[in-house]
Amino acid sequence: MNALLALTLVALTAAPADTGAPPVNRLAVVVGANRAAPGRTPLRFAHRDARNLASVLVEAGQFAREDVLVLEDPEPSRVLAALDSRLERLGKEGREGLLLFYYSGHSDEGALYPNGQPLALKELRARLEDGRAAVRVGILDACQGGSWTRAKGLTPAAPFAVEVPLALSSEGSVLLASSTGQEASHETDALQGSFFTYHLVAGLRGAADEGDDGQVTVGEAFAYAQRLTIRDTSLHGEAVQHPSFDLRLRGRQDLPLTRLASASSTLEVRQELGPLQVIQLHTGLVVLEVPEGRRALRMALPVGPYLVRRRTPEGTFARELQVEAGKTVTVHEENLELVGAPGLAAKRYSKPLAATLTTLPAGTHAVSTRVSVGYGEQWVGPQSGLYSSPPNLGVGYRVGLTERLELTVFGLPVVKLSRPQEVSVGIPSPKLSYRLGEVGRFEWVPSMSFSLGAQPGKWPEGVGLEAALRTRWWLSGSSSVHMGASVHSYFRAPWYVPPYVYDSPRQVNSSLGAGYSVTLGEVVTLGIGFGVSTAIFLGPLRLADGSVHHSNPLELLTYRIGGSGGSPFPLLSIHLDDVWTLTADASVSWGKSNSGNGFSAGVLATF
């Protein structure tokens, strides 16, 4: 994890005090860049961060809607042209003006990357030092590095001080950074945005109004965002993120950024103890939190339904309300009603079930036993006729070597349960799988396996190699679509004599599959899939009677539907707890040359 810079810089010339002069002309260019340059991880919420910041500027920052330009993944030249045109406008009007620039996306120590293309920071610094705007505001939420929270950048680089990229030579500045030069800042699914920008916007909406004077200063907004950013990254991040603050204003101690009286729709909260949370019902997101203590706050919120909530050891107290245009809605903490006892909404397990993950976490083991049986019919070929597979007891083993690398061991003993009982002992063979992507979003898992075959008196019989690729697209936190493909070839030893073929050429088996899985209430997982496979013989088959058989891969196509095929999970899994799972599976297969059915039941232990 490397330095992510998300800073807010307010550069001020010696602006006169508020003495009834013409109102300040406020213009803004707001940029969100999800797209990344080649080799970088795309972001998901930079557009949302930009739109949220633009909304609070219009609703509480006294910016006219037409004067706030929102650009999503623009070309760098368009960004500079937008800044230049607004500086030119402010210069012609000759009155006090404020120019605000916001960027959320990728960067490094020398450039921003809107639309995945470099925009030199020196070009931006030149605009933010242009005196045609009396007040210049720069907000950059950008970074280097990357991990599960999608820190906004590419590769590790040496730490750099937050003052360097946008240090201005003019007097009067306020510098807010979401982290130090040695830390990263992040965006997260839980907030659908970056930690610091999310809390900064909430503070500007009124949650940071410490003086209860109806306005939020840059110092108040920073203190609010700093406290909640440290808290949230302590709980959810790999390392704590420490926002920093540098105030250099000539002739004043702080700078008001929003005035809540200018908002058209507001919520007034009368809090006795707190902390209260305000939840936007149509998104389910906590839009702001009111710090503890007795407070009377007015907050600028978009029109819509909300829930005001306070959680205590005795339970959750809440009240629904509707914020309407042109009105102020007031809610008193004492009027909140008890809606639930503690833990009613708690999940059954504190972390995802290992049995439902694509690969096992580091240090986690999975041992499975299952009884399987099958029967079918071969219609063509030297082994045509009905066949059956007697009940067999098999064992499987997997282990997570790292958070992404998993080892599966094949060739473990199989016990024939019918008489006469037999134990088939294979040669333990490894399969390595490496997971790319993120749990809950999109994952793809390439794998490679190696196996040895055995023939009595002549070992080994041959060597098998398989390469496979599985993908998993999470539709939600509990359901996924799966796809997979594999190629397998077996190289037989020179001394191997097949039972019915004199000359057995090399054979390549290939398969494709797709499936769906869903976990219901953390108790039951259902899996279903469809697959197709075939065999390709690199030459003719010379049979024991001397005849030659030429195989057609299309004639050897076999179709399969059931669990553990296109889906990596069996048809039914019942999770007794976070260790023990009961499994049951069934499948049907058919093709031009054969058909079959398979059934199994077993127990899986993950620990």
C-alpha positions as CSV (number, residue, x, y, z in Angstrom):
1,M,0.0,0.0,0.0
2,N,1.5,3.3,-1.0
3,A,0.9,7.0,-0.8
4,L,-2.5,8.1,-1.9
5,L,-2.9,11.9,-1.9
6,A,-6.4,13.2,-1.4
7,L,-6.0,16.8,-0.6
8,T,-8.0,20.0,-0.4
9,L,-6.2,23.2,-1.0
10,V,-7.8,26.6,-0.7
11,A,-5.5,29.4,-1.9
12,L,-6.6,32.9,-1.1
13,T,-5.3,36.3,-2.2
14,A,-5.9,39.1,0.2
15,A,-9.7,39.2,-0.1
16,P,-11.6,41.9,1.6
17,A,-13.9,41.2,4.5
18,D,-17.6,40.7,3.8
19,T,-18.8,44.3,3.8
20,G,-21.8,44.2,1.5
21,A,-19.7,44.0,-1.7
22,P,-21.2,42.2,-4.7
23,P,-21.7,38.5,-4.1
24,V,-18.7,36.2,-4.8
25,N,-19.0,34.5,-8.2
26,R,-18.5,30.8,-7.5
27,L,-17.4,28.4,-10.3
28,A,-16.5,24.8,-10.1
29,V,-14.9,22.1,-12.3
30,V,-15.6,18.6,-10.8
31,V,-13.9,15.5,-12.3
32,G,-14.5,11.8,-11.5
33,A,-12.2,9.3,-13.3
34,N,-12.9,5.6,-12.8
35,R,-11.0,4.6,-15.9
36,A,-7.3,3.7,-15.4
37,A,-4.2,3.7,-17.6
38,P,-3.0,0.3,-18.8
39,G,-1.8,-1.8,-15.9
40,R,-3.9,0.0,-13.3
41,T,-7.0,-1.2,-11.5
42,P,-10.2,0.7,-12.5
43,L,-12.1,2.4,-9.8
44,R,-15.8,2.1,-9.1
45,F,-16.9,5.1,-7.1
46,A,-14.9,8.1,-8.4
47,H,-17.9,9.3,-10.5
48,R,-20.1,9.0,-7.4
49,D,-17.5,11.0,-5.3
50,A,-17.6,13.8,-7.9
51,R,-21.3,13.9,-8.1
52,N,-21.7,14.0,-4.3
53,L,-19.2,16.8,-4.0
54,A,-21.0,18.7,-6.7
55,S,-24.4,18.2,-5.0
56,V,-23.2,19.8,-1.7
57,L,-21.7,22.7,-3.5
58,V,-25.0,23.5,-5.2
59,E,-27.2,22.7,-2.2
60,A,-25.2,24.4,0.6
61,G,-22.2,26.0,-1.0
62,Q,-24.0,28.8,-2.8
63,F,-22.9,27.6,-6.3
64,A,-25.4,28.0,-9.1
65,R,-26.2,24.6,-10.7
66,E,-25.1,25.9,-14.1
67,D,-21.8,27.0,-12.7
68,V,-20.8,23.5,-11.5
69,L,-19.4,21.5,-14.4
70,V,-19.1,17.7,-13.7
71,L,-16.8,15.7,-16.0
72,E,-16.6,11.9,-15.9
73,D,-13.5,10.4,-17.5
74,P,-12.7,13.5,-19.6
75,E,-9.6,14.0,-21.7
76,P,-6.8,15.9,-19.9
77,S,-7.1,18.7,-22.5
78,R,-10.7,19.2,-21.7
79,V,-10.0,19.5,-18.0
80,L,-7.4,22.3,-18.6
81,A,-9.7,24.0,-21.1
82,A,-12.6,24.0,-18.5
83,L,-10.3,25.7,-15.9
84,D,-8.9,28.2,-18.4
85,S,-12.4,29.3,-19.6
86,R,-13.5,29.9,-16.0
87,L,-10.4,31.8,-15.1
88,E,-11.0,34.0,-18.2
89,R,-14.6,34.6,-17.1
90,L,-13.6,35.6,-13.6
91,G,-10.9,37.9,-15.0
92,K,-13.4,39.7,-17.2
93,E,-16.1,40.1,-14.6
94,G,-13.6,41.9,-12.2
95,R,-15.3,41.0,-9.0
96,E,-14.5,38.6,-6.2
97,G,-14.5,35.1,-7.6
98,L,-14.0,31.6,-6.3
99,L,-12.8,28.8,-8.6
100,L,-13.1,25.2,-7.2
101,F,-11.5,22.2,-8.8
102,Y,-12.2,18.6,-7.6
103,Y,-10.6,15.4,-8.9
104,S,-11.2,11.8,-7.8
105,G,-9.2,9.2,-9.7
106,H,-5.7,7.8,-10.3
107,S,-2.5,9.8,-9.9
108,D,1.1,9.6,-9.0
109,E,3.6,12.1,-7.7
110,G,3.8,13.9,-11.0
111,A,0.4,13.6,-12.7
112,L,-3.3,13.0,-12.5
113,Y,-4.8,10.4,-14.9
114,P,-8.2,11.5,-16.1
115,N,-9.5,9.0,-18.7
116,G,-6.3,7.0,-18.0
117,Q,-4.1,9.7,-19.6
118,P,-1.5,11.9,-17.7
119,L,-2.3,15.5,-16.7
120,A,0.9,17.1,-15.3
121,L,0.4,18.5,-11.8
122,K,2.5,21.5,-12.8
123,E,-0.3,22.4,-15.3
124,L,-2.9,22.2,-12.5
125,R,-0.6,24.2,-10.1
126,A,-0.4,27.0,-12.7
127,R,-4.2,27.3,-12.8
128,L,-4.4,27.3,-9.0
129,E,-1.9,30.1,-8.7
130,D,-3.8,32.3,-11.2
131,G,-4.8,35.5,-9.6
132,R,-7.8,36.1,-11.7
133,A,-9.7,34.1,-9.1
134,A,-9.5,35.7,-5.6
135,V,-10.1,32.3,-4.0
136,R,-8.9,29.1,-5.6
137,V,-9.9,25.7,-4.2
138,G,-8.3,22.4,-5.2
139,I,-9.6,19.1,-4.0
140,L,-7.7,16.0,-5.1
141,D,-8.7,12.5,-4.1
142,A,-6.1,10.5,-5.9
143,C,-3.3,8.1,-5.0
144,Q,-0.8,5.4,-5.8
145,G,-0.8,1.7,-4.9
146,G,-3.7,-0.8,-4.6
147,S,-5.4,-3.5,-2.5
148,W,-8.9,-4.8,-1.4
149,T,-10.1,-1.2,-0.9
150,R,-8.9,-0.2,-4.4
151,A,-6.4,2.5,-3.5
152,K,-6.3,4.7,-6.5
153,G,-3.1,4.0,-8.3
154,L,-0.5,1.8,-10.0
155,T,2.8,0.6,-8.5
156,P,4.8,1.3,-5.4
157,A,6.8,4.5,-5.4
158,A,8.8,6.4,-2.8
159,P,6.7,8.3,-0.2
160,F,6.4,12.0,-1.0
161,A,5.3,14.9,1.2
162,V,1.8,16.1,0.7
163,E,2.9,19.7,0.2
164,V,4.9,18.9,-2.9
165,P,2.4,18.2,-5.7
166,L,0.3,21.4,-5.3
167,A,2.4,23.7,-3.0
168,L,1.6,27.3,-4.1
169,S,3.9,30.3,-3.8
170,S,1.1,32.6,-2.9
171,E,0.2,33.5,0.7
172,G,-3.0,32.2,2.3
173,S,-3.8,28.5,1.9
174,V,-5.5,25.7,3.6
175,L,-4.2,22.2,3.0
176,L,-6.3,19.1,3.8
177,A,-4.9,15.7,3.1
178,S,-6.7,12.4,3.6
179,S,-3.5,10.7,4.6
180,T,0.2,11.4,5.1
181,G,2.7,10.9,2.3
182,Q,3.5,7.4,3.7
183,E,-0.1,6.2,3.7
184,A,-2.8,5.2,1.3
185,S,-6.4,6.4,1.1
186,H,-9.1,4.2,-0.3
187,E,-12.6,3.8,-1.8
188,T,-14.8,1.1,-0.3
189,D,-18.0,-0.7,-1.2
190,A,-19.5,-0.1,2.2
191,L,-19.6,3.7,1.7
192,Q,-19.7,3.5,-2.1
193,G,-16.9,6.1,-2.2
194,S,-13.6,7.1,-0.6
195,F,-13.5,7.3,3.2
196,F,-12.2,10.9,3.4
197,T,-14.3,12.4,0.6
198,Y,-17.4,10.7,1.9
199,H,-17.0,12.1,5.4
200,L,-15.9,15.5,4.1
201,V,-19.1,15.9,2.1
202,A,-21.1,14.8,5.2
203,G,-19.3,17.4,7.2
204,L,-20.0,20.1,4.7
205,R,-23.7,19.2,4.7
206,G,-23.8,20.3,8.4
207,A,-22.7,17.4,10.5
208,A,-19.4,19.2,11.2
209,D,-21.0,22.5,12.4
210,E,-19.4,22.7,15.8
211,G,-20.5,26.3,16.5
212,D,-24.2,25.7,15.7
213,D,-24.0,28.9,13.7
214,G,-25.4,27.4,10.5
215,Q,-22.1,27.4,8.6
216,V,-19.3,24.9,8.2
217,T,-15.7,26.1,8.0
218,V,-12.8,24.2,6.4
219,G,-11.4,23.5,9.9
220,E,-14.7,22.1,11.2
221,A,-15.1,19.9,8.0
222,F,-11.6,18.6,8.3
223,A,-11.9,17.8,12.0
224,Y,-15.1,15.8,11.4
225,A,-13.7,13.9,8.4
226,Q,-10.4,13.2,10.2
227,R,-12.1,11.6,13.2
228,L,-14.3,9.3,11.1
229,T,-11.6,8.5,8.6
230,I,-9.3,7.3,11.4
231,R,-12.1,5.3,12.9
232,D,-13.3,3.6,9.7
233,T,-9.8,2.8,8.5
234,S,-9.0,1.4,11.9
235,L,-12.0,-0.9,11.6
236,H,-11.9,-1.8,7.9
237,G,-8.5,-1.0,6.5
238,E,-5.1,-2.8,6.6
239,A,-3.5,0.3,8.1
240,V,-4.9,3.4,9.8
241,Q,-5.2,6.5,7.6
242,H,-4.3,9.8,9.3
243,P,-5.6,12.9,7.5
244,S,-3.4,16.0,7.9
245,F,-4.2,19.7,8.0
246,D,-2.2,22.9,7.3
247,L,-3.8,26.3,7.7
248,R,-2.1,29.4,6.2
249,L,-4.6,32.1,5.9
250,R,-3.7,35.7,6.0
251,G,-5.9,37.8,8.2
252,R,-8.3,35.1,9.3
253,Q,-8.4,31.9,11.4
254,D,-10.7,29.8,9.2
255,L,-12.7,29.8,6.1
256,P,-16.5,29.1,5.8
257,L,-17.2,26.6,3.0
258,T,-20.9,26.0,3.3
259,R,-23.8,28.1,4.7
260,L,-26.8,25.9,5.5
261,A,-29.3,28.7,5.4
262,S,-28.9,28.7,1.6
263,A,-30.0,25.1,1.3
264,S,-33.5,24.6,-0.1
265,S,-34.2,21.3,1.8
266,T,-32.8,20.8,5.3
267,L,-33.1,18.5,8.3
268,E,-32.8,20.0,11.8
269,V,-31.6,17.5,14.5
270,R,-32.0,18.1,18.2
271,Q,-29.6,15.7,19.9
272,E,-29.3,15.1,23.6
273,L,-26.7,12.3,23.8
274,G,-26.1,10.8,20.3
275,P,-24.4,9.9,18.2
276,L,-27.2,10.0,15.7
277,Q,-26.9,8.6,12.1
278,V,-28.9,9.8,9.2
279,I,-29.6,7.1,6.6
280,Q,-30.9,7.7,3.0
281,L,-33.6,5.1,2.6
282,H,-33.5,4.7,-1.2
283,T,-29.8,3.8,-1.1
284,G,-29.4,2.4,2.4
285,L,-26.3,4.5,3.0
286,V,-25.4,6.4,6.2
287,V,-25.1,9.9,4.6
288,L,-23.8,11.5,7.8
289,E,-23.2,11.1,11.5
290,V,-23.7,13.6,14.3
291,P,-20.9,13.6,16.9
292,E,-21.8,12.8,20.5
293,G,-23.1,15.4,22.9
294,R,-26.0,18.0,23.0
295,R,-26.3,19.6,19.7
296,A,-28.8,21.5,17.5
297,L,-27.7,21.1,13.9
298,R,-29.2,22.0,10.6
299,M,-28.1,19.8,7.7
300,A,-28.6,20.3,3.9
301,L,-29.9,17.1,2.4
302,P,-31.4,16.1,-1.0
303,V,-35.2,15.7,-1.1
304,G,-36.3,12.2,-0.2
305,P,-37.0,9.6,2.6
306,Y,-34.5,9.3,5.5
307,L,-34.1,7.4,8.8
308,V,-32.6,9.0,11.9
309,R,-31.1,6.2,14.0
310,R,-29.3,5.9,17.4
311,R,-27.8,2.5,18.5
312,T,-27.5,1.8,22.2
313,P,-26.9,-1.3,24.3
314,E,-30.6,-1.4,25.0
315,G,-31.5,-1.5,21.3
316,T,-31.9,0.6,18.2
317,F,-34.0,3.8,18.3
318,A,-35.1,5.3,15.0
319,R,-37.7,7.5,13.2
320,E,-38.5,7.8,9.5
321,L,-39.0,11.2,7.9
322,Q,-39.4,12.9,4.6
323,V,-37.2,15.8,3.6
324,E,-39.2,18.1,1.3
325,A,-38.2,20.9,-1.0
326,G,-38.4,24.4,0.5
327,K,-38.9,23.0,4.0
328,T,-37.0,22.3,7.2
329,V,-37.9,19.0,8.9
330,T,-37.1,18.8,12.6
331,V,-36.5,15.6,14.6
332,H,-35.8,15.3,18.4
333,E,-33.7,12.5,19.7
334,E,-36.3,12.0,22.5
335,N,-38.9,11.2,19.9
336,L,-37.1,8.3,18.4
337,E,-38.8,4.9,18.9
338,L,-37.4,1.5,19.8
339,V,-37.4,-0.5,16.6
340,G,-35.1,-3.5,17.4
341,A,-33.2,-5.2,20.2
342,P,-29.4,-5.5,19.8
343,G,-28.2,-8.1,17.4
344,L,-31.5,-8.7,15.6
345,A,-29.7,-7.8,12.3
346,A,-26.5,-9.5,13.2
347,K,-25.2,-12.0,10.7
348,R,-24.8,-15.7,11.7
349,Y,-21.1,-15.6,11.2
350,S,-18.6,-12.9,11.7
351,K,-16.8,-13.6,8.4
352,P,-17.7,-15.3,5.1
353,L,-18.0,-19.1,5.3
354,A,-14.9,-20.7,3.9
355,A,-17.1,-23.4,2.3
356,T,-18.7,-20.7,0.0
357,L,-15.5,-18.9,-1.1
358,T,-13.8,-19.5,-4.5
359,T,-10.4,-20.3,-2.9
360,L,-9.6,-20.9,0.8
361,P,-8.1,-18.1,2.9
362,A,-4.5,-18.5,4.0
363,G,-4.0,-21.3,6.6
364,T,-7.5,-22.7,6.1
365,H,-7.9,-26.5,5.5
366,A,-10.8,-28.3,3.9
367,V,-11.2,-32.1,4.2
368,S,-14.1,-33.8,2.4
369,T,-15.5,-37.3,2.4
370,R,-18.3,-38.5,0.1
371,V,-20.0,-41.6,-1.1
372,S,-20.7,-41.7,-4.8
373,V,-22.4,-44.1,-7.2
374,G,-23.1,-44.0,-10.9
375,Y,-24.5,-45.9,-13.8
376,G,-25.0,-45.4,-17.5
377,E,-24.8,-46.9,-21.0
378,Q,-22.0,-46.8,-23.7
379,W,-23.6,-47.2,-27.1
380,V,-20.6,-47.3,-29.4
381,G,-16.9,-48.3,-29.1
382,P,-15.1,-51.3,-27.8
383,Q,-16.7,-51.0,-24.3
384,S,-20.3,-50.6,-25.4
385,G,-23.1,-51.8,-23.1
386,L,-24.5,-51.0,-19.7
387,Y,-22.1,-50.1,-16.9
388,S,-22.3,-49.1,-13.3
389,S,-20.0,-47.7,-10.7
390,P,-20.5,-49.4,-7.3
391,P,-20.6,-47.2,-4.1
392,N,-17.2,-45.7,-3.4
393,L,-15.9,-43.6,-0.5
394,G,-13.5,-40.9,-1.5
395,V,-11.5,-38.3,0.3
396,G,-10.5,-34.8,-0.8
397,Y,-8.2,-32.2,0.6
398,R,-7.5,-28.5,0.0
399,V,-5.5,-25.8,1.8
400,G,-5.0,-22.1,1.4
401,L,-1.3,-21.4,1.0
402,T,-1.8,-17.6,0.9
403,E,-4.9,-15.4,0.7
404,R,-5.0,-16.1,-3.1
405,L,-3.0,-19.4,-3.7
406,E,-4.7,-22.7,-3.0
407,L,-3.4,-26.3,-3.2
408,T,-5.7,-29.2,-4.0
409,V,-4.4,-32.8,-3.6
410,F,-5.8,-35.5,-5.9
411,G,-5.1,-39.3,-5.9
412,L,-6.1,-39.9,-2.3
413,P,-7.4,-43.4,-1.4
414,V,-10.8,-44.6,-2.6
415,V,-12.7,-47.4,-0.8
416,K,-15.1,-49.7,-2.7
417,L,-18.0,-50.3,-0.4
418,S,-19.6,-53.3,-2.2
419,R,-18.2,-56.8,-1.9
420,P,-15.5,-57.7,-2.4
421,Q,-14.2,-54.6,-0.8
422,E,-11.2,-53.0,-2.4
423,V,-9.0,-50.0,-1.6
424,S,-7.7,-48.1,-4.6
425,V,-4.6,-46.1,-3.7
426,G,-3.5,-43.5,-6.3
427,I,-0.5,-41.3,-6.4
428,P,-1.1,-38.0,-4.6
429,S,-1.1,-35.3,-7.2
430,P,-1.1,-31.5,-6.8
431,K,-3.3,-28.8,-8.3
432,L,-2.4,-25.1,-7.8
433,S,-5.0,-22.4,-8.2
434,Y,-4.4,-18.7,-8.0
435,R,-7.3,-16.3,-7.5
436,L,-7.2,-12.9,-9.2
437,G,-9.8,-10.1,-8.6
438,E,-11.8,-9.5,-5.4
439,V,-14.4,-11.4,-3.4
440,G,-17.8,-9.9,-3.9
441,R,-17.0,-8.4,-7.3
442,F,-15.3,-10.4,-10.1
443,E,-12.8,-13.2,-9.7
444,W,-10.9,-15.4,-12.1
445,V,-8.8,-18.4,-11.1
446,P,-6.2,-20.0,-13.4
447,S,-5.0,-23.4,-12.3
448,M,-2.5,-26.1,-13.2
449,S,-2.5,-29.8,-12.1
450,F,-0.1,-32.6,-12.5
451,S,-0.9,-36.3,-12.0
452,L,0.8,-39.7,-12.3
453,G,-0.9,-42.9,-13.4
454,A,0.0,-46.3,-12.1
455,Q,-0.1,-49.8,-13.6
456,P,0.7,-53.0,-11.6
457,G,4.3,-53.8,-12.0
458,K,5.0,-50.9,-14.2
459,W,5.1,-47.5,-12.6
460,P,4.3,-44.9,-13.6
461,E,1.7,-45.6,-16.3
462,G,1.8,-42.0,-17.6
463,V,1.7,-38.3,-16.8
464,G,-1.4,-36.1,-17.0
465,L,-1.3,-32.3,-17.3
466,E,-4.3,-30.0,-17.0
467,A,-4.7,-26.2,-17.4
468,A,-8.0,-24.6,-16.4
469,L,-9.6,-21.2,-15.9
470,R,-12.6,-20.4,-13.7
471,T,-14.4,-17.1,-13.3
472,R,-16.9,-16.0,-10.8
473,W,-19.1,-12.9,-11.2
474,W,-20.8,-11.9,-8.0
475,L,-24.3,-10.7,-8.6
476,S,-24.7,-9.9,-4.9
477,G,-23.1,-10.8,-1.6
478,S,-24.7,-14.3,-1.8
479,S,-25.2,-15.2,-5.5
480,S,-22.7,-15.7,-8.3
481,V,-22.5,-16.7,-11.9
482,H,-19.6,-19.1,-12.7
483,M,-17.8,-20.0,-16.0
484,G,-14.9,-22.4,-16.6
485,A,-12.8,-24.0,-19.3
486,S,-10.1,-26.7,-19.1
487,V,-7.7,-28.7,-21.3
488,H,-6.2,-32.0,-20.2
489,S,-3.8,-34.3,-21.9
490,Y,-2.3,-37.6,-20.8
491,F,1.2,-38.8,-21.9
492,R,1.4,-42.6,-21.6
493,A,4.6,-44.4,-20.7
494,P,6.2,-46.5,-23.6
495,W,5.6,-49.7,-21.7
496,Y,1.9,-49.2,-21.1
497,V,-0.3,-51.7,-23.0
498,P,-4.0,-50.6,-23.2
499,P,-6.5,-53.3,-22.7
500,Y,-8.2,-52.9,-26.1
501,V,-6.0,-50.6,-28.2
502,Y,-2.7,-51.6,-29.8
503,D,-1.8,-48.0,-30.7
504,S,-3.2,-45.3,-28.5
505,P,-2.3,-41.8,-29.8
506,R,-2.2,-38.8,-27.5
507,Q,-5.6,-37.7,-26.4
508,V,-6.7,-34.2,-25.5
509,N,-9.8,-33.7,-23.4
510,S,-11.4,-30.2,-23.2
511,S,-14.5,-28.9,-21.4
512,L,-16.6,-25.7,-21.0
513,G,-19.1,-25.0,-18.3
514,A,-21.3,-22.3,-16.8
515,G,-23.3,-22.3,-13.6
516,Y,-25.0,-20.4,-10.8
517,S,-24.8,-20.6,-7.1
518,V,-26.7,-18.9,-4.2
519,T,-26.4,-19.0,-0.4
520,L,-29.6,-18.6,1.4
521,G,-29.6,-17.3,5.0
522,E,-26.0,-18.5,5.5
523,V,-27.5,-22.0,6.0
524,V,-28.0,-23.5,2.5
525,T,-25.9,-23.1,-0.7
526,L,-27.5,-24.3,-4.0
527,G,-25.4,-24.9,-7.1
528,I,-26.4,-25.8,-10.7
529,G,-24.4,-25.9,-13.8
530,F,-24.2,-27.0,-17.4
531,G,-21.1,-28.3,-19.2
532,V,-20.0,-29.8,-22.4
533,S,-16.8,-31.9,-23.0
534,T,-15.1,-33.8,-25.8
535,A,-12.0,-35.8,-26.6
536,I,-9.6,-35.2,-29.5
537,F,-7.4,-38.1,-30.6
538,L,-4.2,-37.0,-32.4
539,G,-4.3,-39.9,-34.7
540,P,-6.3,-43.1,-35.4
541,L,-7.1,-45.8,-32.8
542,R,-5.9,-49.3,-33.8
543,L,-8.1,-51.7,-32.0
544,A,-7.3,-55.2,-30.8
545,D,-9.0,-56.9,-33.8
546,G,-6.7,-54.9,-36.2
547,S,-9.3,-52.4,-37.3
548,V,-8.6,-48.7,-37.4
549,H,-11.1,-46.3,-35.8
550,H,-11.0,-42.5,-36.7
551,S,-12.8,-40.4,-34.0
552,N,-14.7,-37.2,-34.6
553,P,-14.6,-34.7,-31.7
554,L,-18.2,-33.7,-32.5
555,E,-19.3,-37.3,-32.2
556,L,-17.7,-37.5,-28.8
557,L,-19.4,-34.5,-27.3
558,T,-20.9,-35.1,-23.9
559,Y,-23.3,-32.8,-22.1
560,R,-23.8,-32.6,-18.4
561,I,-26.2,-30.8,-16.1
562,G,-26.2,-30.8,-12.3
563,G,-24.0,-29.6,-9.4
564,S,-20.2,-29.5,-9.3
565,G,-20.1,-28.9,-13.0
566,G,-20.4,-25.4,-14.4
567,S,-20.8,-24.4,-10.7
568,P,-18.0,-25.3,-8.3
569,F,-20.5,-26.2,-5.6
570,P,-22.6,-29.3,-5.3
571,L,-26.3,-29.3,-5.9
572,L,-27.0,-28.8,-2.1
573,S,-24.8,-27.8,0.8
574,I,-26.2,-27.4,4.3
575,H,-23.9,-25.4,6.6
576,L,-24.3,-26.7,10.1
577,D,-21.8,-24.2,11.4
578,D,-18.6,-22.5,10.2
579,V,-16.8,-25.8,10.2
580,W,-19.2,-28.6,9.2
581,T,-21.2,-28.8,5.9
582,L,-23.3,-31.6,4.6
583,T,-23.3,-32.0,0.8
584,A,-25.5,-33.8,-1.8
585,D,-25.0,-33.9,-5.5
586,A,-26.6,-35.3,-8.6
587,S,-25.9,-35.0,-12.4
588,V,-27.1,-36.3,-15.7
589,S,-24.9,-36.6,-18.8
590,W,-25.5,-37.6,-22.4
591,G,-24.0,-37.7,-25.8
592,K,-24.0,-39.5,-29.1
593,S,-22.1,-42.4,-27.7
594,N,-23.2,-42.6,-24.0
595,S,-25.4,-41.5,-21.2
596,G,-25.1,-41.6,-17.4
597,N,-26.2,-40.5,-14.0
598,G,-24.2,-39.8,-10.9
599,F,-25.2,-39.3,-7.2
600,S,-23.1,-38.5,-4.2
601,A,-23.5,-37.4,-0.5
602,G,-20.8,-36.4,1.9
603,V,-19.4,-34.2,4.7
604,L,-17.0,-31.2,4.3
605,A,-15.0,-29.8,7.2
606,T,-13.2,-26.4,6.9
607,F,-10.9,-25.3,9.7
